[in-house]
Amino acid sequence: MPSNLKCADVDALLADFLDGSLQSSDTAAVQLHLAHCRECAELAEDARAGSQFLKEASQEIVLPPALVRQILEATSSRPVEGFWSKLLGLSLPGLLQPRWVMGFAMAALSVVMVGRFWGAAESSAYRAWDRTIKRYDNLALVENVQSQIDDWRSQFGPLPEADGAARK
């Protein structure tokens, strides 16, 4: 074989050779090797065909407007047929969309969080109320006033019940 390039060298230079970006001396050496090596020539031909196919496939494909309309209608207005809709016998096309399901989940999570914090706040309010009542009951002044009222009741007897109907 007259070329001083080996198959591995040609394999490394093949992409640049097909693009035309090799120097003229390297291009000549690759061409000489391809002329004498059947395996490398087949590889180069396959690579050239693949490159041509990719160029042709990358061209913009123009779809007929009727096909685009049919695709949009088929994908956007078709009801969702899922487990729950089959189970309940309902057709819920809009409610089972991801944005609605996620919105419902976030609303439920918010209600649960508010309920959890409300319970804690309500419990704190009850404890604060109980402490206030206990402190009020334990005040010395309140005890003195209450004992004075109890003394008067024992001396004078219970207060007569006022007849609310007679006053009206």
URPE-V867147 format. One record per pair of residues at least 4 apart in sequence whose ideal C-beta (glycine too) atoms are under 6 Angstrom apart, sorted by sequence separation. I is the first residue (numbers start at 1). J is the second residue. D is the distance in Angstrom with one decimal. If there is no record, write none. Layout:
BEGIN
((I;J;D) (I;J;D))
END
This chain:
BEGIN
((5;9;4.4) (13;17;5.4) (22;26;4.3) (33;37;5.5) (63;67;5.2) (72;76;5.7) (73;77;5.7) (81;85;6.0) (84;88;5.9) (92;96;5.1) (98;102;5.9) (114;118;5.8) (118;122;5.9) (152;156;5.7) (5;10;5.5) (16;21;4.8) (17;22;5.4) (22;27;4.6) (63;68;5.4) (85;90;5.3) (95;100;5.3) (16;22;4.9) (34;40;5.6) (34;41;4.7) (85;92;5.6) (34;44;5.6) (79;91;4.5) (17;30;4.8) (80;93;5.6) (79;93;4.1) (82;96;6.0) (80;96;4.4) (13;30;5.7) (10;30;5.8) (10;33;5.1) (5;29;5.2) (3;29;5.8) (5;33;4.6) (3;32;4.2) (18;47;5.9) (3;33;4.0) (10;40;4.9) (18;48;5.9) (7;40;5.6) (14;47;5.9) (18;51;6.0) (1;36;4.8))
END
